[in-house]
Amino acid sequence: LWELPLAVMDTTLFAHLGLPDAAAEARLHDVLAAARAAGGCAVVLWHTAMDGSPAWRRRLDILDRAVGQARADGAAVGGLEGLWRAWRGPAL
């Protein structure tokens, strides 16, 4: 069994918690840092098909910076299928 619970979602940060951009970015950073420190995995759900408004574009930039930093820190970043294959190793 390989279970990967959702760690952070954009609508939770912005709509449900009502965080301003800087606070949401800090929260995302904290979640990813905690996963990295524990040698774990953080599943992030960020809706990429929204309205194209300036707020949406700023929030997409937040994700881009977080993913870029995660990669720079050595994280494996990608879709779940690819990460599953990398973790599981070659098929028998």
C-alpha positions as CSV (number, residue, x, y, z in Angstrom):
1,L,0.0,0.0,0.0
2,W,1.4,3.4,-1.0
3,E,-0.7,6.2,0.4
4,L,0.1,9.8,-0.3
5,P,-2.2,12.2,1.5
6,L,-2.7,15.7,0.2
7,A,-0.4,18.1,2.1
8,V,-1.4,21.5,0.7
9,M,-3.9,22.8,-1.8
10,D,-4.2,26.3,-3.3
11,T,-7.9,26.8,-2.6
12,T,-7.4,25.9,1.0
13,L,-4.7,28.5,1.4
14,F,-6.4,31.3,-0.5
15,A,-10.2,30.7,-0.3
16,H,-10.7,28.7,2.9
17,L,-7.9,30.2,5.1
18,G,-8.1,33.5,3.3
19,L,-4.3,33.9,3.4
20,P,-2.7,36.8,1.4
21,D,-0.1,35.7,-1.2
22,A,3.0,36.1,1.0
23,A,1.5,34.1,3.9
24,A,0.3,31.4,1.6
25,E,3.8,31.2,0.0
26,A,5.3,30.9,3.4
27,R,2.9,28.2,4.4
28,L,3.7,26.2,1.2
29,H,7.4,26.7,1.9
30,D,6.9,25.4,5.5
31,V,5.1,22.3,4.3
32,L,7.7,21.4,1.7
33,A,10.5,22.1,4.2
34,A,8.9,19.8,6.8
35,A,8.6,17.0,4.2
36,R,12.2,17.5,3.2
37,A,13.5,17.5,6.8
38,A,11.6,14.2,7.4
39,G,12.7,12.6,4.2
40,G,9.1,12.4,3.2
41,C,6.8,13.4,0.4
42,A,4.4,16.3,0.1
43,V,1.5,16.1,-2.3
44,V,0.5,19.5,-3.6
45,L,-2.7,20.2,-5.5
46,W,-2.6,23.5,-7.4
47,H,-5.3,24.3,-9.9
48,T,-3.7,25.5,-13.1
49,A,-6.8,26.0,-15.2
50,M,-8.4,29.0,-13.5
51,D,-9.6,32.4,-14.7
52,G,-6.3,34.0,-15.8
53,S,-6.8,37.0,-13.5
54,P,-3.8,38.8,-12.0
55,A,-4.4,37.1,-8.7
56,W,-4.3,33.7,-10.3
57,R,-1.1,34.5,-12.2
58,R,0.6,35.7,-8.9
59,R,-0.5,32.5,-7.2
60,L,0.8,30.4,-10.1
61,D,4.1,32.2,-9.7
62,I,4.1,31.1,-6.0
63,L,3.9,27.5,-7.1
64,D,6.6,28.0,-9.7
65,R,9.0,29.4,-7.1
66,A,8.2,26.6,-4.7
67,V,8.8,23.9,-7.3
68,G,12.0,25.6,-8.4
69,Q,13.3,25.7,-4.9
70,A,12.3,22.1,-4.2
71,R,14.2,21.0,-7.3
72,A,17.2,23.1,-6.3
73,D,17.1,21.3,-2.9
74,G,17.2,17.9,-4.6
75,A,13.5,17.0,-4.4
76,A,12.0,14.6,-7.0
77,V,9.2,16.6,-8.6
78,G,6.6,15.2,-10.9
79,G,3.4,13.4,-11.4
80,L,2.4,10.6,-9.1
81,E,2.9,7.8,-11.7
82,G,6.5,8.8,-12.4
83,L,7.2,9.1,-8.7
84,W,5.6,5.7,-8.0
85,R,7.8,4.1,-10.6
86,A,11.0,5.8,-9.3
87,W,10.2,4.7,-5.7
88,R,9.2,1.2,-6.6
89,G,12.1,0.5,-8.9
90,P,12.1,-1.6,-12.0
91,A,9.1,-3.9,-12.7
92,L,9.6,-7.5,-11.9
